[in-house]
């Protein structure tokens, strides 16, 4: 019985790693800002765990509407259908939680779930396209 449990646990790790390989790579938003993707998400796998970074263009900060956010993502969690993660804005207090929900055709939806723990009432949703698959 114990061997069966170990086999099931190990198979779950391999299934999760295979699922994650499908989302590894570079994702660009379809909405553009000054001719560039408004959002770019890079996902890599290291030791079967996702690591990711995010770039958002055209944000409003200090009265300007052309700020850029570059952030390493934290607390990445894959549930088999979506990748959830947190973005902590450098120099700011608080964090936001996001979800990338890919489909089988290389497209995804990136959506804000909460900001500083408050659920997003009218969340921004970015349609995304996988422009480069990861090598992992």
Secondary structure, 3 states (H helix, E strand, C coil): CHHHHHHHHHHHHHHHHHHHHHHCEEEEECCEECCEECEEEEEEEECCEEEEEEEEEEEEECCEEEEEEEEECEEEEECCCCEEEEEECCCCCCEEEEEEEECCCCEEEEEEEEECCEECCCCCEEEEEEEEECCC
